[in-house]
């Protein structure tokens, strides 16, 4: 019995009997080439995405350069009258930059507390069954096209704000912020939930063993341990909000002004993304207006790039910590 | 087997289609205004069914691009929502191209407010003051004590251009003016905002918004076509020289005179220059 089995196992090997174990030079070269060409091919494919990022930077900056050489950068960044099509055009992008930061920060004021509380609830409090139901539902939020959010903002939220809250105009910073916060929620919740779940069971058990309540454990042990992941979640949500175009274009009202008084969310604002999307359509090529839109693009790229680096930093340190525990 | 036969049918269709176009290839290059775009698209659609061998390319990037393309000889017809600037005209003549204007339709921009607003008419200078931010409350123009929400189209739209030129006299809009990116959206915002004032093409008027008289003239097809209504402008097709009668360019540029052409222009929300 044993012998038969042994034979059967050896059977396929019999085919190899005539082959020499030493490779012929041809086989050797073939193997060598396959290995290295394959590596090179995969390397090039990976490079394309890196290259794309560099190309985007290159082209946006190249189109923005004529503007930066012909107009004053200081005026661009510090004045707030945006009249690119006027007889003597004025390119004061401050109101647009402020507009972008304004709606983004306001969106975070709504989205961060809700997002983090939801993440804690999902990771530490609710049962696995319910969590497996809720998480996909939250992720559906991320799948709704932004135009659909925009329609909701213009046709439902805006009239509602006017009739219920007595706002003069329904498309304003508050409207855009509310919609943006809803759009940033899935990102914040899922990244924060991942990092809170990644905090080891040992830490929680140790905390309970020392007599801490669940509230104390979450606030004093789990949250500090997961803080870098939570910060990364916030920054990622922020990037989602600052880069969003369609919704702010439809919901913010697009008035190029800095709200006064500054906390007045009921006034309409104009963001950088909305300006680029709105003006790009029929701006003739190679005109100051055209270049100025690319200059705005550079400012936007620089901001998101910075945010990206910050989130990478915190995500990396979150990973390191998870590795340690 | 089934796959192969389907493939063969597709191939056969492609070949026959290719043969049909090869039999009588005529091309028509049209470039220019986004405002005239809907008219040209519909005209091209009608031409494609009438003349199967004809290939029409329509590019809609802006009046300035249309002029540039005509000057460079890159297109047969340049569609423009404004007349050629002196500089464009001069360059064209220097290059041996003599632009001829064909007015195909009139475009009227109507000023609208919320139906509950008692104001029935405004003068162009009042509208200008509103959009410049000098008038901020309806009571200053005979309405209720209500802040005005001025709504404009985005500065790249043709409707904005007309309004900016004919009402604003190319003055800057105030910083409180809100911008929307389509006629339906402007309509929706005015419909739902009590203090709003906005402007839309004549095709977008209905009972949900109230149309104002401008300088005592209510916009209608007639007042726009006759030039009584102040916020109206002609839409042009430019050709290099007058097209040879009978040529495809000639047929296209005079299509607005036919009954179908007029119907198309009306269906797209513009006003035909002809009475029928």
Interface residues (C-beta under 8 A of the other chain):
Chain A: X80 X81 X83 X84 X85 X86 X87 X95 X154 X155 X158 X159 X162 X168 X169 X170 X171 X249 X250 X253 X254 X255 X256 X257 X267 X268 X270 X278 X279 X280 X281 X282 X283 X284
Chain B: X34 X61 X62 X64 X65 X147 X149 X154 X155 X156 X157 X158 X164 X170 X172 X175 X176 X177 X178 X179 X180 X181 X185 X188 X189 X192 X193 X194 X195 X196
